[in-house]
Amino acid sequence: MYIRKAINFSRACPTRLLEPSASSAPRFKSLVWFAVGTILLGVFSSGLVATQSIEKEGYITVRLLDANNGKPLKGVSLGFLVWEGKGRAVELSNAITNADGRIVLRLPSPVPERVGITYSPNEVRSCSDEAFPTVQILKTGIVAEYKCDDGKLKRFPTRTAGELVIFTRRVSLLERLRREIP
């Protein structure tokens, strides 16, 4: 019905055969809605696949957790290192964790074999390794080994592909003062 008003079908025009009849109008509308829905689904799903492949290929998410309670540490400054062919460490970037204790790191091309994490010694104390294989992070994710205290965690975090989970502890004021006094 809407198509008839928008297009002037004359008797001489051979496209008159394409005009929907009154009985096929509801069927025609449902086909149009089906086509629109299919197109939108295709567009959105291709966008999600593209986003997931970008995260897997060129980005690593680092999640920093408090070793005491397993909660995210926000506002912590981290440095990222990669190693050149001769074994020399090169600083890649610096960032500060968000409210979820996360930082997204864009990897250089070609993807380095290992990624390293550095901390400010006045801010946090490391309870994990500081270098990790990039391929394993991208494929399955890594939860770093917990090395503080007795080595037992209250809560064991989950991992996802492209994510590196690291344990640290904030340095207390008393610990800072002890370091300063000889």
Protein Blocks (a to p, Z undefined) as FASTA:
>chain_A
ZZmmmpccdfklmklmmpccfklmmmmmmmmmmmmmmmmmmmmmmmmmmmmmmmmmmgcc
dddddfklopacehiacddddddfkopacdfbdcdddfkopacddddddddfbdcddddf
klbccfbdfbdcfklmmmnopadddfehjlpafbdcdddehiacdddddddfklmmmmmp
ZZ
